[in-house]
Amino acid sequence: MIKEWSEEEIKILRENYSSKGSKHVAESIGRSREAVMAKAVKLQLRVPPAWSEEEIKFIKRFYKKRGAKYVAKKLGKKQDAVIAKAGKLGIRYNGLRSWEIWEDNYLRRHYYDREKISISRVLKRSIPAILARAHILKLTEARAEKWSDSEKNLLRELYPDRSNSIEDISKKLNRTRYGILQQSQVLGLSRPRHQHEWSKNERGYLLKNYKTKSYGEMAKDLGMTYSSIAHKISRLGLKVREKGRPWTEDEKEFIRQNYKKMPTKDIARKLNRTVNSIITVVGPLGVSNSRPRPWSEEEKDFLIKNYSRISIVEICKTLGRSKQSVTSIASKLNLTKKRSLS
């Protein structure tokens, strides 16, 4: 039998729902969030939008001239939230945003080990801005030394011979792989690609790395084409890397419960997975930081017809939606579950 709402519970709901939300009320009175949201709909209670009309007007008035930091301080909002909202409104800051201490520290730590586009996304700055700041902080890479005549002659001797891998040449000349390829192009050197006889070192390289490296990586290391690597591996009867182990329902549920609550590295360590595998799976599970998938008219029609007939769990499975997403849209559509009399 469904527990009736007491006057005290309704009072707590009216006083706190609009200001503190359904979760706070549910914890205060010992009811589920779904029950609280359904009762709030009946009482015509609403949670105010995250951004009021006055706050949006303030952004439109001051963001362009004063920037995110000023607006965030005045409105009591997080700076990232202000930047995101201004982006949605199509408003850009005219002035130059000053660099914070934490941004400089982040740039010092990761300038050499991360792609510039990755740093750009984290700091929400353009790549030219990243490069300019790195120059100010004296983080720009030192230019490579000029090639001596002896180095060029040794490259002319080693590069055309496929028995010498790019990796071996790089070690002998103490140059990067990129430097070897660039200089060989300048000198007009080439490596024969047709009717190539694989050397013992090249075959040994394949046997050592075919389980851990991609065809593209091995092709770059050996100075060959992708197809030549694939063909040789097939001829040798080597088994390529096996697919990763399938995800269990327990692992998926653990990610759903903890993805935004604990660091991704810790989740990967708990599940004995790589960080990349965690990042890859959160999208299909619907727990990533990306924007929620909008509801189609067909989905809404299905929900209206079946919300009072079948369980929320069945609806979630049918539509591929989370429980929170279903109950939220049901509240917006003023849908309620039929109660059985007993």
C-alpha positions as CSV (number, residue, x, y, z in Angstrom):
1,M,0.0,0.0,0.0
2,I,1.3,3.4,-1.0
3,K,2.1,5.6,2.0
4,E,-0.1,8.7,2.2
5,W,1.6,12.1,2.4
6,S,1.4,13.8,5.8
7,E,0.8,17.5,6.3
8,E,4.3,17.8,7.7
9,E,5.8,16.2,4.6
10,I,3.8,18.4,2.2
11,K,5.0,21.5,4.2
12,I,8.6,20.4,3.8
13,L,8.0,19.8,0.1
14,R,6.5,23.3,-0.4
15,E,9.2,25.1,1.5
16,N,12.2,23.3,0.0
17,Y,11.4,21.9,-3.4
18,S,11.9,25.1,-5.5
19,S,15.0,26.3,-3.6
20,K,16.8,23.0,-2.8
21,G,15.5,20.5,-5.3
22,S,14.0,17.0,-5.2
23,K,17.0,15.2,-3.8
24,H,17.2,17.3,-0.7
25,V,13.4,16.9,0.0
26,A,13.6,13.1,-0.6
27,E,16.5,12.7,1.9
28,S,14.6,14.9,4.4
29,I,11.4,13.0,4.4
30,G,12.6,9.5,3.5
31,R,10.9,9.1,0.2
32,S,12.2,8.4,-3.3
33,R,13.0,11.3,-5.7
34,E,10.4,9.9,-8.1
35,A,7.7,10.2,-5.5
36,V,8.8,13.7,-4.5
37,M,8.8,14.8,-8.2
38,A,5.4,13.3,-8.8
39,K,3.9,15.0,-5.8
40,A,5.5,18.3,-6.7
41,V,3.9,18.1,-10.2
42,K,0.5,17.6,-8.5
43,L,1.1,20.6,-6.3
44,Q,2.3,22.6,-9.3
45,L,5.7,23.2,-7.8
46,R,8.6,24.0,-10.1
47,V,12.4,24.1,-9.8
48,P,13.6,27.5,-11.0
49,P,15.9,27.5,-14.1
50,A,19.6,27.4,-13.5
51,W,19.9,30.9,-15.1
52,S,17.3,33.6,-14.3
53,E,16.3,36.2,-16.8
54,E,18.1,38.9,-14.7
55,E,21.4,36.8,-14.8
56,I,21.1,36.3,-18.6
57,K,20.6,40.1,-19.0
58,F,23.7,40.7,-16.8
59,I,25.8,38.4,-19.0
60,K,24.6,40.1,-22.2
61,R,25.4,43.5,-20.7
62,F,28.8,42.9,-19.1
63,Y,30.4,39.7,-20.5
64,K,31.6,41.3,-23.8
65,K,33.4,44.1,-22.1
66,R,34.4,42.8,-18.6
67,G,34.8,39.0,-19.2
68,A,33.9,35.8,-17.4
69,K,35.8,36.5,-14.1
70,Y,33.9,39.7,-13.4
71,V,30.5,38.3,-14.3
72,A,31.1,35.1,-12.3
73,K,32.1,37.1,-9.2
74,K,29.0,39.4,-9.5
75,L,26.6,36.6,-10.0
76,G,28.1,34.1,-7.6
77,K,28.6,31.6,-10.4
78,K,31.6,29.4,-11.4
79,Q,33.7,31.0,-14.1
80,D,33.5,27.9,-16.3
81,A,29.7,28.0,-16.1
82,V,29.7,31.7,-17.2
83,I,32.0,30.9,-20.1
84,A,29.7,28.0,-21.2
85,K,26.5,30.1,-20.9
86,A,28.1,33.0,-22.8
87,G,29.1,30.5,-25.6
88,K,25.5,29.3,-25.9
89,L,24.3,32.9,-26.1
90,G,26.9,33.6,-28.8
91,I,28.6,36.2,-26.8
92,R,32.4,36.7,-27.0
93,Y,34.8,38.6,-24.7
94,N,36.5,41.5,-26.6
95,G,39.4,41.9,-24.2
96,L,42.3,39.5,-23.5
97,R,41.7,37.1,-20.7
98,S,44.6,37.2,-18.2
99,W,46.4,34.0,-17.5
100,E,45.8,32.4,-14.1
101,I,48.6,30.9,-12.0
102,W,47.1,27.4,-12.3
103,E,47.0,27.8,-16.1
104,D,50.7,28.6,-16.2
105,N,51.5,25.6,-13.9
106,Y,49.4,23.3,-16.1
107,L,51.2,24.5,-19.2
108,R,54.6,23.9,-17.6
109,R,53.6,20.4,-16.6
110,H,52.1,19.3,-19.9
111,Y,53.5,21.4,-22.7
112,Y,56.0,18.7,-23.8
113,D,53.9,15.5,-23.2
114,R,50.4,16.5,-24.5
115,E,49.1,17.6,-27.9
116,K,48.5,21.3,-28.2
117,I,44.8,20.7,-29.1
118,S,44.4,18.8,-25.8
119,I,45.9,21.7,-23.8
120,S,43.7,24.1,-25.7
121,R,40.5,22.2,-24.7
122,V,41.5,22.0,-21.1
123,L,42.4,25.7,-20.8
124,K,39.7,26.9,-23.1
125,R,42.2,28.9,-25.1
126,S,43.3,29.0,-28.7
127,I,46.4,27.2,-29.9
128,P,48.1,30.5,-30.9
129,A,47.4,31.7,-27.4
130,I,49.0,28.5,-26.0
131,L,52.1,29.0,-28.2
132,A,52.4,32.7,-27.3
133,R,52.2,31.9,-23.6
134,A,54.7,29.1,-23.9
135,H,57.1,31.5,-25.5
136,I,56.7,34.0,-22.6
137,L,57.3,31.1,-20.1
138,K,60.4,30.0,-22.2
139,L,58.8,26.6,-22.9
140,T,59.4,26.5,-26.6
141,E,61.5,23.6,-27.8
142,A,65.1,24.3,-28.7
143,R,65.8,24.0,-32.4
144,A,67.7,20.9,-33.5
145,E,71.4,21.2,-34.4
146,K,72.3,21.5,-38.0
147,W,73.3,18.3,-39.8
148,S,77.0,17.9,-40.3
149,D,78.5,16.5,-43.5
150,S,79.5,13.3,-41.8
151,E,75.9,12.8,-40.5
152,K,74.5,13.4,-44.0
153,N,77.0,10.9,-45.5
154,L,76.1,8.3,-42.9
155,L,72.4,8.8,-43.6
156,R,73.0,8.4,-47.4
157,E,74.7,5.1,-46.6
158,L,72.2,3.7,-44.2
159,Y,68.8,5.0,-45.3
160,P,68.4,3.3,-48.7
161,D,69.3,-0.1,-47.2
162,R,66.1,-1.6,-45.7
163,S,68.1,-3.9,-43.5
164,N,68.6,-0.8,-41.4
165,S,65.3,0.2,-39.8
166,I,64.4,3.8,-39.1
167,E,64.7,3.1,-35.4
168,D,68.3,1.8,-35.9
169,I,69.3,4.8,-38.0
170,S,67.8,7.1,-35.4
171,K,69.9,5.5,-32.6
172,K,73.1,5.6,-34.7
173,L,72.7,9.3,-35.5
174,N,71.2,10.3,-32.2
175,R,68.4,12.0,-34.1
176,T,64.6,11.7,-33.9
177,R,62.6,9.6,-36.3
178,Y,61.0,12.8,-37.7
179,G,64.5,14.3,-38.1
180,I,65.7,11.3,-40.1
181,L,62.7,11.3,-42.4
182,Q,62.8,15.0,-43.0
183,Q,66.5,15.1,-43.8
184,S,66.3,12.1,-46.1
185,Q,63.6,14.0,-48.0
186,V,65.9,17.1,-48.2
187,L,68.7,14.9,-49.5
188,G,66.4,13.2,-52.0
189,L,66.9,9.7,-50.5
190,S,64.4,6.9,-50.9
191,R,64.0,3.3,-49.6
192,P,62.9,0.6,-52.2
193,R,59.4,-0.6,-51.6
194,H,58.8,-3.2,-54.3
195,Q,60.2,-6.7,-54.2
196,H,61.6,-6.0,-50.7
197,E,63.4,-8.8,-48.9
198,W,62.7,-8.7,-45.2
199,S,65.8,-8.7,-43.1
200,K,66.2,-10.7,-39.9
201,N,66.0,-7.5,-37.8
202,E,62.7,-6.4,-39.5
203,R,61.1,-9.8,-39.0
204,G,62.3,-9.8,-35.4
205,Y,60.8,-6.4,-34.9
206,L,57.4,-7.7,-36.2
207,L,57.5,-10.7,-33.9
208,K,58.3,-8.5,-30.9
209,N,55.7,-5.8,-31.5
210,Y,52.8,-7.2,-33.5
211,K,50.8,-7.8,-30.3
212,T,51.3,-4.4,-28.8
213,K,51.5,-1.9,-31.7
214,S,49.2,-1.1,-34.6
215,Y,50.1,-1.7,-38.2
216,G,50.5,2.1,-38.7
217,E,52.9,2.4,-35.8
218,M,55.1,-0.5,-37.1
219,A,55.0,0.9,-40.6
220,K,56.3,4.2,-39.4
221,D,59.1,2.6,-37.3
222,L,60.2,0.5,-40.2
223,G,59.7,3.1,-42.9
224,M,57.2,0.9,-44.8
225,T,53.6,1.1,-45.9
226,Y,50.7,0.0,-43.9
227,S,49.8,-2.7,-46.5
228,S,53.3,-4.1,-46.5
229,I,53.1,-4.7,-42.8
230,A,49.7,-6.2,-43.0
231,H,50.8,-8.5,-45.9
232,K,53.9,-9.7,-44.0
233,I,52.0,-10.4,-40.8
234,S,49.4,-12.4,-42.8
235,R,52.2,-14.4,-44.6
236,L,53.8,-15.2,-41.2
237,G,50.5,-16.4,-39.8
238,L,50.7,-14.1,-36.9
239,K,47.6,-13.4,-34.8
240,V,46.8,-9.7,-34.4
241,R,45.9,-8.2,-31.0
242,E,42.8,-9.8,-29.5
243,K,39.8,-7.6,-28.8
244,G,39.5,-6.3,-25.3
245,R,37.5,-8.3,-22.8
246,P,33.7,-7.6,-22.9
247,W,32.2,-5.3,-20.3
248,T,30.1,-7.0,-17.5
249,E,26.9,-5.5,-16.2
250,D,28.5,-5.0,-12.8
251,E,31.4,-3.0,-14.3
252,K,28.9,-0.8,-16.3
253,E,26.8,-0.2,-13.1
254,F,30.0,0.7,-11.2
255,I,30.8,3.3,-13.9
256,R,27.3,4.7,-13.8
257,Q,27.4,5.2,-10.1
258,N,31.0,6.6,-9.8
259,Y,32.0,8.2,-13.1
260,K,31.6,11.9,-12.1
261,K,32.2,11.2,-8.4
262,M,35.7,9.8,-8.4
263,P,38.7,10.3,-10.7
264,T,38.8,8.3,-13.9
265,K,42.2,6.8,-13.0
266,D,40.7,5.4,-9.8
267,I,37.8,3.8,-11.7
268,A,40.2,2.3,-14.2
269,R,42.4,0.9,-11.3
270,K,39.3,-0.6,-9.5
271,L,38.1,-2.3,-12.7
272,N,41.6,-3.2,-13.9
273,R,41.0,-1.3,-17.1
274,T,42.8,1.4,-19.0
275,V,41.7,5.1,-18.7
276,N,41.0,5.2,-22.4
277,S,38.7,2.2,-22.2
278,I,36.7,4.0,-19.4
279,I,36.5,7.2,-21.5
280,T,35.3,5.2,-24.5
281,V,32.5,3.4,-22.7
282,V,31.0,6.3,-20.7
283,G,29.4,7.7,-23.9
284,P,27.3,4.7,-24.7
285,L,26.4,4.4,-21.0
286,G,25.0,7.9,-21.1
287,V,27.2,9.2,-18.2
288,S,29.7,11.4,-20.2
289,N,30.0,15.1,-19.9
290,S,28.4,15.6,-23.3
291,R,25.0,17.3,-23.7
292,P,22.0,15.0,-23.1
293,R,20.3,13.5,-26.2
294,P,17.1,15.4,-27.0
295,W,13.8,13.5,-26.8
296,S,12.1,12.8,-30.1
297,E,8.4,13.1,-30.7
298,E,8.1,9.3,-31.1
299,E,9.8,8.7,-27.7
300,K,7.5,11.2,-26.0
301,D,4.4,9.5,-27.6
302,F,5.6,6.1,-26.4
303,L,6.1,7.5,-22.9
304,I,2.6,9.2,-22.8
305,K,1.0,5.9,-23.9
306,N,2.9,3.6,-21.6
307,Y,4.0,5.5,-18.5
308,S,1.1,4.4,-16.4
309,R,1.0,0.9,-17.9
310,I,4.5,-0.5,-17.6
311,S,7.4,0.0,-15.1
312,I,10.0,2.7,-15.5
313,V,12.7,0.0,-15.8
314,E,11.0,-1.5,-18.8
315,I,10.6,2.0,-20.3
316,C,14.3,2.7,-19.8
317,K,15.3,-0.6,-21.5
318,T,12.9,0.1,-24.5
319,L,14.1,3.7,-25.1
320,G,17.7,3.3,-24.0
321,R,17.3,6.1,-21.5
322,S,18.3,6.5,-17.8
323,K,15.8,6.4,-15.0
324,Q,16.5,10.0,-14.2
325,S,15.9,11.1,-17.8
326,V,12.6,9.2,-18.0
327,T,11.2,10.6,-14.7
328,S,12.4,14.1,-15.6
329,I,10.6,14.2,-18.9
330,A,7.6,12.5,-17.4
331,S,7.4,15.4,-14.9
332,K,7.6,17.9,-17.7
333,L,4.8,16.1,-19.5
334,N,2.7,16.0,-16.3
335,L,2.6,12.2,-16.3
336,T,1.9,10.2,-13.2
337,K,1.7,6.5,-12.3
338,K,-1.8,5.1,-11.6
339,R,-2.1,4.0,-7.9
340,S,-3.7,0.7,-7.1
341,L,-6.3,0.9,-4.3
342,S,-6.0,-1.6,-1.5
